[in-house]
Amino acid sequence: MEHKLSVVIPVYNETETLEEILRQVKAVDIGIKKEIVLVDDYSTDGTRELLQKIEKSGDESIQVFYHDFNQGKGAALRTGFQNVTGDITIVQDADLEYDPQDYPKLIQPILDGEADVVYGSRFTEGRQRALFMSYFANRFLTFFSNLFTGFPLTDMETCYKVIKTSILKEISLRSDRFGFEPELTSKLAKRKCRLVEVPITYRGRDYGQGKKINWKDGVAAMFHIVRFRFKD
């Protein structure tokens, strides 16, 4: 079977980083075919116009989809997942915090038949560059999630989630915002998926650089962890 990786990138107001992250994703050599699925969540800073320009470039490896109103990262990912054609899917943020050079080691456990899902952990090799409060919140939410899922994760909130597309297509996701992370993790646990973590590089931004997650998202994540443990 010839493998293919689908890279799903939710986009919201990323004019400063979009072209660079696309360059990095296209440049990384992973040894298998690759497609890029971009979903614009109703950007208002010129990102939509930039995406339209990218569409007109004629690059057949890139698909672009547009939301008619802002719905949240989870909703953008659902749109992306519905349109992937690869047998492996990875989530990639557009803000340059995560390095596509990590793709080869992220997909290898799946290619080797050792895992159904791979999470890229920012914390298995110690704390990397990140705000103290974000680091603390992520570790707490991961610990809280592990209590309900049984996974021994170090970084449940990581962007880098690599999943067999066949499994992803079977999961009904509902969260529109950042509840996507605990919801997906919970539903993977219910399906008893083989999940492994691998260490990744992380270049955390601060709020002045456009970081979008706040304390309300942390509270919502706790709610979702409990909610999706007991109901779909």
Phi, psi and omega in degrees: 000131178273121184277157178212133180259127173260122180257111182261122183239106172285137186231131174211110178053063182234043181298329184283339187238345189301311183296324180290318180293325176295320178299316181294318181295317180292329185282332186290133180266115182246358176081358176224169178296158185214138171233155180240125180244111181258135178232114179272122183267053178062057176295152182234011185249014183102357180297320181298318179295323178294320178295322178297324176294318178297319178301319183288348181291341177084013178287109185287349179277356183243130171245142179232133178232150186232133172273146180277349174203162183288125183240338181116163184299317181300319179294320178296320179294320178301317178299317179297314181299327180292344187242008179284152178237357178279166178269351174231138181236137176233144175267132179229122173285158184264003192263009176073010176286332183247141189258115179301344176297347176279351184307312184305314181284338178286323182272344187300317179301329177285316178299326181278356180077017183266348184208155171264332185219142175230130173253135175271115186265133175276354192237356181293336179247032179095172182288127174263184185300116179194156175296143183302313183294323178294319179298312181298315181296318180296317180294320179295314181295324177295315177301315181296318178297318181300327179299326184266333184260333185085356176287142177268054187281154171253345186207078180293329186275005181301146173292318187286096174239122182245126189221140170302128184298327179300324177287316181301321182291339181275346186264128177268110181260141186239333187292134180270326183256223186280003172293350178306319185298304179293328180295311180299316181300316179297317184286332173292322179295319179299329179272003178055042179290147175281111185240131176234158175248147171229147180289144180228168174273143181221133181236078188295139175262159173262179185291333176291338179266004174108012178298134191255345184280138178227183186297330179296325178293327177294316178297317179297323180298319178299318178300316182293325179301314180290314183303310186278353171288327188250347176210155184279000000 
